[in-house]
Amino acid sequence: MSVYETEPLLAQYLLLHYGTADEVLPFAFGPKSALDFPLRCVEDLVARIDIPASARALDVGCSVGRTSFELARVCEEVIGIDFSQSFINAALTLRDKAQLDYERPHEGDITLRTTAVAPDRVERERVDFRVGDAMNLPAELGQFDVVMACNLICRLPDPMKFLSRLKELVKPGGQLIITTPFSWLEEYTPKDNWLGGLPDKSDSFLGLRSALSTDFKNELTQDMPMLIKEHARKYQWTVVQGTRWRRKG
Ligand SMILES: C[S@@+](CC[C@H](N)C(=O)[O-])C[C@H]1O[C@@H](n2cnc3c(N)ncnc32)[C@H](O)[C@@H]1O
């Protein structure tokens, strides 16, 4: 079973996407700038100025859905796709009921009952969540003004296969947003398919750029802190690379 189907990961991602500052970081110190990562993926990386009123967006690897909801503030139709049935079930509950109760790890066997609440003033019915595989996206998805893939590519068996599908998914002039920590692990991606992180191809960003450069122009590259809470006193602090690419043509 994929780790993304398990209760601990579901709780981690519900907290990452919907946790309040008090729930995630209830200390007088700590990396506050790393809070609200899924919200910042849209606020900091999507260029809102040129998004048409009738825009369509695709969020691949949407997890429990926060980024998809944030995209619905600026796009009329949003499709969120994830491999994990339990993540998609949680996202659908948040869409339909606006909230979801869950237990998050605190200490040992102790968990805390927590409520994830969908963001305010979002037309949630604009968002459709589906189980799907980024390695084999259906042809009938059509084309999108915005495609997002946050922290997905280093979890895929063949990132190049996904990247080469993007020119069909993003409309000419549309935006592609990719964030990634380039956490290459053979458990997810055979070494031959890593975009970088190897002595003979060290820089993963160069690998990403060369995969995309025929069809996309890199418009923005920035470092973005992210905080995943494992339990009351343990966190993963990560700095991902956020990029925006403009589809040529
Ligand atoms: C590291 S998490 C990132 C989740 C979310 N985008 C975020 O940034 O919080 C990777 C996500 O990709 C999903 N995923 C992994 N392999 C996938 C695949 N082949 N197709 C679609 N989603 C996949 C996982 O279920 C998980 O939700």
The ligand as a Tripos MOL2 file, in Angstrom:
@<TRIPOS>MOLECULE
LIG
   27    29     1     0     0
SMALL
NO_CHARGES

@<TRIPOS>ATOM
      1 C1          4.6300   14.9820   -1.6200 C.3       1 LIG1
      2 S1          2.9010   14.8580   -1.8740 S.3       1 LIG1
      3 C2          2.4780   16.5190   -2.3940 C.3       1 LIG1
      4 C3          1.0070   16.8180   -2.2470 C.3       1 LIG1
      5 C4          0.5910   18.2550   -2.5730 C.3       1 LIG1
      6 N1          0.7260   18.5970   -3.9530 N.3       1 LIG1
      7 C5          1.3450   19.2280   -1.7170 C.2       1 LIG1
      8 O1          2.2690   19.8840   -2.2150 O.co2     1 LIG1
      9 O2          1.0210   19.3210   -0.5350 O.co2     1 LIG1
     10 C6          2.8080   13.9400   -3.3840 C.3       1 LIG1
     11 C7          1.3820   13.7000   -3.8410 C.3       1 LIG1
     12 O3          1.4170   13.1160   -5.1300 O.3       1 LIG1
     13 C8          0.5130   12.0250   -5.1620 C.3       1 LIG1
     14 N2          1.0040   11.1020   -6.1730 N.ar      1 LIG1
     15 C9          2.0660   10.2680   -6.1050 C.ar      1 LIG1
     16 N3          2.2070    9.5930   -7.2590 N.ar      1 LIG1
     17 C10         1.2010    9.9990   -8.0780 C.ar      1 LIG1
     18 C11         0.7970    9.6650   -9.3870 C.ar      1 LIG1
     19 N4          1.4480    8.7520  -10.1140 N.pl3     1 LIG1
     20 N5         -0.2750   10.2950   -9.9150 N.ar      1 LIG1
     21 C12        -0.9700   11.2140   -9.1990 C.ar      1 LIG1
     22 N6         -0.6300   11.5700   -7.9310 N.ar      1 LIG1
     23 C13         0.4350   10.9710   -7.3820 C.ar      1 LIG1
     24 C14         0.5090   11.4740   -3.7510 C.3       1 LIG1
     25 O4         -0.6390   10.7070   -3.4840 O.3       1 LIG1
     26 C15         0.5880   12.7600   -2.9470 C.3       1 LIG1
     27 O5         -0.6750   13.3020   -2.7280 O.3       1 LIG1
@<TRIPOS>BOND
     1     1     2 1
     2     2     3 1
     3     2    10 1
     4     3     4 1
     5     4     5 1
     6     5     6 1
     7     5     7 1
     8     7     8 2
     9     7     9 1
    10    10    11 1
    11    11    12 1
    12    11    26 1
    13    12    13 1
    14    13    14 1
    15    13    24 1
    16    14    15 ar
    17    14    23 ar
    18    15    16 ar
    19    16    17 ar
    20    17    18 ar
    21    17    23 ar
    22    18    19 1
    23    18    20 ar
    24    20    21 ar
    25    21    22 ar
    26    22    23 ar
    27    24    25 1
    28    24    26 1
    29    26    27 1
@<TRIPOS>SUBSTRUCTURE
     1 LIG1         1 GROUP 0 **** ****
